[in-house]
Amino acid sequence: MTLQQKIIFHSEIAEVQISYSHKIKPSEQIAISSSNDAYKHILPLWKNIEYNESFGVLLLSRAQKVLGFFWLSSGGISGTVADTRMIFQSALKANASALILVHNHPSGHLFPSDADKRLTKKIKDGGDLLDISVVDHMIITSENYFSFADDGIL
């Protein structure tokens, strides 16, 4: 292989960079001890809660302190895509030990659909393989929330 062929070969390989920037000291990180704590910190992040369905992930340390929030997707009135691989990509980048899955129902209906339950199980099973706990999946509205953990279905 000539030098020119080597250069061409290397330029055809995509460079992968993994980064996460965290500038908050552990002593200043928000601790999450309940679904209500999570709700009160997540709700201000939702700008169009009654307009369209969106899905996010609250990334937590082993001490249940917030490392960050990842907006996974924004969809239509009745659904959005939650790609499991993207969820775990964000968790691994942040060195998260635990996750709280969060999505809204623009209709204001708080109860999970069968699809919500299947998705939660799929993500929980994936987390078990990676030693990343899914501590809750919350459905939120501007007025209230539903917690899979509180309801005993996680």
CYANA upper distance limits for C-alpha pairs under 8 A (distance plus 0.5 A):
  1 MET  CA      5 GLN  CA      6.52
  1 MET  CA      6 LYS  CA      7.12
  2 THR  CA      6 LYS  CA      6.83
  3 LEU  CA      7 ILE  CA      6.80
  4 GLN  CA      8 ILE  CA      6.77
  5 GLN  CA      9 PHE  CA      6.54
  6 LYS  CA     10 HIS  CA      6.72
  7 ILE  CA     11 SER  CA      6.65
  8 ILE  CA     12 GLU  CA      6.94
  9 PHE  CA     13 ILE  CA      7.61
 18 ILE  CA     93 LYS  CA      7.08
 19 SER  CA     93 LYS  CA      6.89
 20 TYR  CA     93 LYS  CA      6.39
 20 TYR  CA     94 ALA  CA      6.28
 22 HIS  CA     67 LEU  CA      7.77
 24 ILE  CA     28 GLU  CA      6.80
 24 ILE  CA     29 GLN  CA      6.83
 25 LYS  CA     29 GLN  CA      6.94
 26 PRO  CA     65 LYS  CA      8.33
 29 GLN  CA     65 LYS  CA      6.31
 29 GLN  CA     66 VAL  CA      6.48
 29 GLN  CA     67 LEU  CA      7.91
 30 ILE  CA     65 LYS  CA      5.93
 30 ILE  CA     66 VAL  CA      5.95
 31 ALA  CA     63 ALA  CA      8.23
 31 ALA  CA     64 GLN  CA      6.31
 31 ALA  CA     65 LYS  CA      4.73
 31 ALA  CA     66 VAL  CA      6.78
 32 ILE  CA     37 ASP  CA      6.08
 32 ILE  CA     38 ALA  CA      6.51
 32 ILE  CA     64 GLN  CA      6.13
 32 ILE  CA     65 LYS  CA      6.50
 32 ILE  CA     66 VAL  CA      7.70
 33 SER  CA     37 ASP  CA      6.88
 33 SER  CA     38 ALA  CA      8.46
 33 SER  CA     64 GLN  CA      7.69
 34 SER  CA     38 ALA  CA      7.05
 35 SER  CA     39 TYR  CA      6.60
 35 SER  CA    136 ASP  CA      8.26
 35 SER  CA    138 MET  CA      8.38
 35 SER  CA    147 SER  CA      7.06
 35 SER  CA    150 ASP  CA      8.03
 36 ASN  CA     40 LYS  CA      6.68
 37 ASP  CA     41 HIS  CA      6.95
 38 ALA  CA     42 ILE  CA      6.47
 39 TYR  CA     43 LEU  CA      6.27
 39 TYR  CA    140 ILE  CA      8.05
 39 TYR  CA    145 TYR  CA      7.70
 40 LYS  CA     44 PRO  CA      7.95
 41 HIS  CA     45 LEU  CA      8.26
 42 ILE  CA     46 TRP  CA      7.66
 43 LEU  CA    140 ILE  CA      8.30
 43 LEU  CA    142 SER  CA      7.70
 48 ASN  CA     52 ASN  CA      7.10
 49 ILE  CA     53 GLU  CA      7.75
 49 ILE  CA    104 ASN  CA      6.98
 49 ILE  CA    105 HIS  CA      8.15
 49 ILE  CA    106 PRO  CA      6.55
 49 ILE  CA    141 THR  CA      6.96
 49 ILE  CA    142 SER  CA      7.07
 50 GLU  CA    105 HIS  CA      7.89
 50 GLU  CA    106 PRO  CA      4.66
 50 GLU  CA    107 SER  CA      7.39
 50 GLU  CA    108 GLY  CA      7.98
 50 GLU  CA    141 THR  CA      7.83
 50 GLU  CA    142 SER  CA      8.03
 51 TYR  CA     77 ILE  CA      7.27
 51 TYR  CA    106 PRO  CA      6.29
 52 ASN  CA     74 SER  CA      7.68
 52 ASN  CA     75 GLY  CA      6.70
 52 ASN  CA     76 GLY  CA      5.61
 52 ASN  CA     77 ILE  CA      5.13
 52 ASN  CA     78 SER  CA      7.91
 52 ASN  CA     79 GLY  CA      8.47
 52 ASN  CA    105 HIS  CA      8.30
 52 ASN  CA    106 PRO  CA      6.31
 53 GLU  CA     74 SER  CA      6.55
 53 GLU  CA     75 GLY  CA      5.88
 53 GLU  CA     76 GLY  CA      6.28
 53 GLU  CA     77 ILE  CA      6.27
 53 GLU  CA     78 SER  CA      6.96
 53 GLU  CA     79 GLY  CA      6.14
 53 GLU  CA     80 THR  CA      6.45
 53 GLU  CA    103 HIS  CA      7.44
 53 GLU  CA    104 ASN  CA      6.04
 53 GLU  CA    105 HIS  CA      6.38
 53 GLU  CA    106 PRO  CA      6.54
 54 SER  CA     71 TRP  CA      8.43
 54 SER  CA     72 LEU  CA      8.20
 54 SER  CA     73 SER  CA      6.07
 54 SER  CA     74 SER  CA      4.68
 54 SER  CA     75 GLY  CA      6.40
 54 SER  CA     79 GLY  CA      8.28
 54 SER  CA     80 THR  CA      6.60
 54 SER  CA    103 HIS  CA      6.07
 54 SER  CA    104 ASN  CA      6.54
 55 PHE  CA     71 TRP  CA      6.91
 55 PHE  CA     72 LEU  CA      6.03
 55 PHE  CA     73 SER  CA      5.76
 55 PHE  CA     74 SER  CA      6.93
 55 PHE  CA     80 THR  CA      7.50
 55 PHE  CA     81 VAL  CA      8.27
 55 PHE  CA     82 ALA  CA      7.27
 55 PHE  CA    101 LEU  CA      8.11
 55 PHE  CA    102 VAL  CA      6.28
 55 PHE  CA    103 HIS  CA      4.84
 55 PHE  CA    104 ASN  CA      7.54
 56 GLY  CA     69 PHE  CA      7.48
 56 GLY  CA     70 PHE  CA      6.04
 56 GLY  CA     71 TRP  CA      4.95
 56 GLY  CA     72 LEU  CA      5.57
 56 GLY  CA     73 SER  CA      7.49
 56 GLY  CA    101 LEU  CA      6.71
 56 GLY  CA    102 VAL  CA      5.69
 56 GLY  CA    103 HIS  CA      6.69
 57 VAL  CA     69 PHE  CA      6.21
 57 VAL  CA     70 PHE  CA      5.63
 57 VAL  CA     71 TRP  CA      7.09
 57 VAL  CA     72 LEU  CA      7.52
 57 VAL  CA     87 ILE  CA      7.63
 57 VAL  CA     99 LEU  CA      7.00
 57 VAL  CA    100 ILE  CA      6.27
 57 VAL  CA    101 LEU  CA      5.26
 57 VAL  CA    102 VAL  CA      6.44
 58 LEU  CA     66 VAL  CA      7.57
 58 LEU  CA     67 LEU  CA      8.32
 58 LEU  CA     68 GLY  CA      6.68
 58 LEU  CA     69 PHE  CA      5.11
 58 LEU  CA     70 PHE  CA      7.01
 58 LEU  CA     99 LEU  CA      6.15
 58 LEU  CA    100 ILE  CA      5.49
 58 LEU  CA    101 LEU  CA      6.93
 58 LEU  CA    102 VAL  CA      8.01
 59 LEU  CA     66 VAL  CA      6.48
 59 LEU  CA     67 LEU  CA      5.91
 59 LEU  CA     68 GLY  CA      5.82
 59 LEU  CA     69 PHE  CA      6.42
 59 LEU  CA     70 PHE  CA      8.01
 59 LEU  CA     91 ALA  CA      6.86
 59 LEU  CA     94 ALA  CA      7.92
 59 LEU  CA     96 ALA  CA      6.18
 59 LEU  CA     97 SER  CA      8.28
 59 LEU  CA     98 ALA  CA      6.79
 59 LEU  CA     99 LEU  CA      5.50
 59 LEU  CA    100 ILE  CA      7.28
 60 LEU  CA     64 GLN  CA      5.71
 60 LEU  CA     65 LYS  CA      5.77
 60 LEU  CA     66 VAL  CA      5.19
 60 LEU  CA     67 LEU  CA      5.81
 60 LEU  CA     68 GLY  CA      7.81
 60 LEU  CA     96 ALA  CA      5.83
 60 LEU  CA     97 SER  CA      6.55
 60 LEU  CA     98 ALA  CA      5.47
 60 LEU  CA     99 LEU  CA      6.31
 60 LEU  CA    100 ILE  CA      8.32
 61 SER  CA     65 LYS  CA      5.73
 61 SER  CA     66 VAL  CA      7.02
 61 SER  CA     67 LEU  CA      6.89
 61 SER  CA     95 ASN  CA      8.07
 61 SER  CA     96 ALA  CA      5.71
 61 SER  CA     97 SER  CA      5.63
 61 SER  CA     98 ALA  CA      6.77
 62 ARG  CA     96 ALA  CA      7.89
 62 ARG  CA     97 SER  CA      5.60
 62 ARG  CA     98 ALA  CA      7.14
 64 GLN  CA     98 ALA  CA      7.77
 67 LEU  CA     94 ALA  CA      7.49
 67 LEU  CA     96 ALA  CA      7.69
 68 GLY  CA     94 ALA  CA      8.37
 70 PHE  CA     90 SER  CA      7.49
 72 LEU  CA     82 ALA  CA      7.30
 72 LEU  CA     83 ASP  CA      8.34
 72 LEU  CA     86 MET  CA      7.77
 72 LEU  CA     87 ILE  CA      7.60
 73 SER  CA     80 THR  CA      6.96
 73 SER  CA     81 VAL  CA      6.74
 73 SER  CA     82 ALA  CA      7.21
 74 SER  CA     80 THR  CA      6.39
 74 SER  CA     81 VAL  CA      8.12
 75 GLY  CA     79 GLY  CA      6.32
 75 GLY  CA     80 THR  CA      4.65
 75 GLY  CA     81 VAL  CA      7.44
 76 GLY  CA     80 THR  CA      6.84
 77 ILE  CA    106 PRO  CA      7.07
 78 SER  CA    105 HIS  CA      7.98
 78 SER  CA    106 PRO  CA      8.06
 82 ALA  CA     87 ILE  CA      8.25
 83 ASP  CA     87 ILE  CA      7.01
 84 THR  CA     88 PHE  CA      6.93
 84 THR  CA    122 LYS  CA      8.50
 84 THR  CA    123 ILE  CA      6.77
 85 ARG  CA     89 GLN  CA      6.50
 86 MET  CA     90 SER  CA      6.78
 87 ILE  CA     91 ALA  CA      6.91
 88 PHE  CA     92 LEU  CA      6.44
 88 PHE  CA    127 GLY  CA      8.30
 89 GLN  CA     93 LYS  CA      6.65
 90 SER  CA     94 ALA  CA      6.78
 91 ALA  CA     95 ASN  CA      6.54
 91 ALA  CA     96 ALA  CA      5.51
 91 ALA  CA     97 SER  CA      8.17
 91 ALA  CA     98 ALA  CA      8.50
 91 ALA  CA     99 LEU  CA      8.09
 92 LEU  CA     96 ALA  CA      6.75
 96 ALA  CA    132 ILE  CA      7.61
 97 SER  CA    131 ASP  CA      7.68
 97 SER  CA    132 ILE  CA      5.36
 97 SER  CA    133 SER  CA      6.83
 98 ALA  CA    132 ILE  CA      5.64
 98 ALA  CA    133 SER  CA      4.94
 98 ALA  CA    134 VAL  CA      6.21
 98 ALA  CA    135 VAL  CA      6.97
 99 LEU  CA    132 ILE  CA      7.74
 99 LEU  CA    133 SER  CA      6.67
 99 LEU  CA    134 VAL  CA      5.33
 99 LEU  CA    135 VAL  CA      6.49
 99 LEU  CA    136 ASP  CA      7.68
100 ILE  CA    134 VAL  CA      6.52
100 ILE  CA    135 VAL  CA      6.23
100 ILE  CA    136 ASP  CA      5.34
100 ILE  CA    137 HIS  CA      6.10
100 ILE  CA    138 MET  CA      7.86
101 LEU  CA    134 VAL  CA      8.00
101 LEU  CA    136 ASP  CA      6.73
101 LEU  CA    137 HIS  CA      4.89
101 LEU  CA    138 MET  CA      6.64
102 VAL  CA    137 HIS  CA      6.11
102 VAL  CA    138 MET  CA      5.24
102 VAL  CA    139 ILE  CA      6.39
102 VAL  CA    140 ILE  CA      7.73
103 HIS  CA    138 MET  CA      6.95
103 HIS  CA    139 ILE  CA      5.62
103 HIS  CA    140 ILE  CA      6.77
104 ASN  CA    139 ILE  CA      5.70
104 ASN  CA    140 ILE  CA      5.19
104 ASN  CA    141 THR  CA      6.34
105 HIS  CA    109 HIS  CA      6.66
105 HIS  CA    110 LEU  CA      7.37
105 HIS  CA    139 ILE  CA      7.24
105 HIS  CA    140 ILE  CA      7.13
105 HIS  CA    141 THR  CA      6.88
106 PRO  CA    141 THR  CA      7.52
108 GLY  CA    141 THR  CA      6.22
110 LEU  CA    139 ILE  CA      6.62
110 LEU  CA    140 ILE  CA      7.41
110 LEU  CA    141 THR  CA      7.93
110 LEU  CA    144 ASN  CA      8.42
110 LEU  CA    145 TYR  CA      6.93
110 LEU  CA    146 PHE  CA      6.22
111 PHE  CA    139 ILE  CA      8.08
111 PHE  CA    146 PHE  CA      7.20
112 PRO  CA    116 ASP  CA      6.05
112 PRO  CA    117 LYS  CA      7.09
112 PRO  CA    139 ILE  CA      7.89
113 SER  CA    117 LYS  CA      6.94
114 ASP  CA    118 ARG  CA      6.72
115 ALA  CA    119 LEU  CA      6.57
116 ASP  CA    120 THR  CA      6.65
117 LYS  CA    121 LYS  CA      6.82
118 ARG  CA    122 LYS  CA      6.72
119 LEU  CA    123 ILE  CA      6.70
120 THR  CA    124 LYS  CA      6.49
120 THR  CA    137 HIS  CA      7.50
120 THR  CA    154 LEU  CA      7.94
121 LYS  CA    125 ASP  CA      6.53
121 LYS  CA    154 LEU  CA      7.98
122 LYS  CA    126 GLY  CA      6.78
123 ILE  CA    127 GLY  CA      6.58
123 ILE  CA    134 VAL  CA      8.02
124 LYS  CA    128 ASP  CA      6.74
124 LYS  CA    133 SER  CA      7.60
124 LYS  CA    134 VAL  CA      6.02
125 ASP  CA    129 LEU  CA      7.18
126 GLY  CA    130 LEU  CA      7.11
127 GLY  CA    131 ASP  CA      6.29
127 GLY  CA    132 ILE  CA      5.08
127 GLY  CA    133 SER  CA      6.20
127 GLY  CA    134 VAL  CA      7.05
128 ASP  CA    132 ILE  CA      6.59
128 ASP  CA    133 SER  CA      7.08
135 VAL  CA    149 ALA  CA      7.47
135 VAL  CA    154 LEU  CA      8.39
136 ASP  CA    147 SER  CA      7.08
136 ASP  CA    148 PHE  CA      6.36
136 ASP  CA    149 ALA  CA      5.69
136 ASP  CA    154 LEU  CA      7.34
137 HIS  CA    147 SER  CA      6.53
137 HIS  CA    148 PHE  CA      5.88
137 HIS  CA    149 ALA  CA      7.60
137 HIS  CA    154 LEU  CA      8.19
138 MET  CA    145 TYR  CA      7.13
138 MET  CA    146 PHE  CA      5.99
138 MET  CA    147 SER  CA      5.13
138 MET  CA    148 PHE  CA      6.76
139 ILE  CA    145 TYR  CA      6.03
139 ILE  CA    146 PHE  CA      5.58
139 ILE  CA    147 SER  CA      7.18
140 ILE  CA    144 ASN  CA      6.61
140 ILE  CA    145 TYR  CA      4.75
140 ILE  CA    146 PHE  CA      6.91
141 THR  CA    145 TYR  CA      6.52
146 PHE  CA    151 ASP  CA      8.48
147 SER  CA    151 ASP  CA      6.65
148 PHE  CA    152 GLY  CA      6.67
148 PHE  CA    153 ILE  CA      5.80
148 PHE  CA    154 LEU  CA      5.84
149 ALA  CA    153 ILE  CA      6.68
149 ALA  CA    154 LEU  CA      5.75
